[in-house]
């Protein structure tokens, strides 16, 4: 019985620790840590579904939610779109801005640090 109690207590501690670690994954520090841990997280290539859907569209304005390192926003900007990329991670946004500059599309991109859970903006019209 004592052994079972000890196992139950250890399991409870392990689960609590694991849940706390998972909760951090969905907060800004967790994403910043994820991006800071590696030089590149994503491929740097446009999402194939975006490319298929947007390839023949007239360039306009776009909002890239969860833009990460900026590949989709940069792809759109290279095709004449004006793109605002928003992300939770400031580390990712710094990378996105550098990638946009390297691609020569800084004038068509802007990067904003946003928590989409609380994001609220007035309606904007073209």
N, C-alpha and C positions, 0 to 999 in steps of 0.2 A: 504494500500500500504506500509506503514511504517513497519507493522508487517511482510509482505512478504519479504521485504528487509532484516529485521533482521534475519528471518529464513534462507534466502539464505546465508547470511554472516556466521551464526553459522554452517550451513551445510558445507560451504567451509572450515572453520577452522577445523571442525571435520574430514572431509575427508583428509585434508592435514596432520593432526596429525596421522591419521590411516595409510596413505601411508608411512609416515616416519617410523612408528613403524614396518610396514611390510618390508620395505627396510632393516632395521637393522637385521631382522630375517635371511637374506641371506648374512650376513657379519660375520666375525669371532667373534666380541664381542657378537653378538646375540646368536651364537651357544655356546660360552663359558658360557654365562649367563644361557642358557637352561640347560646345563650339571651341572653347579654349583648349580642350584636351587633344584636338587634332587640327592639323593645318587645313584640311578639307573634310567636310561632313558629307556633302552631296556631290553629285557628279559634275556640276557646273554646266550641264546640258539642259535645254528646255524640256519640260514635261511633254512627252509625245502627244498626249491628248490635247494640251493647249495648242501645240503647233498645228495639229490637224483641224481644230475648230477655228483658230484665229488666222491661219495663213492667208485666207482670201478676204478678210474683213478690211474695211477702210480704217486706217489708223485714227484713233480718237484718244480718249482718256481711259486709264485702267487703274484699278486698285488691286494690288497683289497682297492678299492677306496671308500672313505667315510666310513672308518672302524669303526668309533664311538668308542664304548667301547671294541671292538676287538673280539666279539664272533665268527664271521666267520673265521677270521685269526687264532685264537687259535684252533678252530676245525680242520682247515687244518694242522696246525703245529703239533697237536697231532697225526696226521696220516702221519707224516714224511715230510710234505711240508716245504719249506723255504718261508716265507711270509713277504712281506713288506706291512704294513698297513699305508695308508695316510689319513689324515683328516685335516679339517679346524680348528678344536677345539683343543687347547692344553690341555684343561681340559679332554676331551675325550681320548686323546693320553696318558696322565698320567694314567688314569684308565686302559686303554688297556695294558699298560706295567705292571701294578700291577697284572692284571688278568693273563697275560702270565706268570709272575713269579710264581704266586700261582699255575698255572697249570703245571709248570715245563718245559715250552717251550720257555723260553727267548732266548735260543741259536738259535732257528729256526725262531724267529720273530724280526723284526725291525720296528720302528715307526717313521714316518716322518711327520712333519707339512708342509702341502702343500695346496696352493690355486689352485685347478685344473683349474681355469679359466686362470691362467698364467703359469701353470706347463709346463716345457719344459726340456727334458732330452735327452742326446745322445742315439742313439740306442745301446742296450746292447745285447750281444749274450751269450748263455750258454757256 
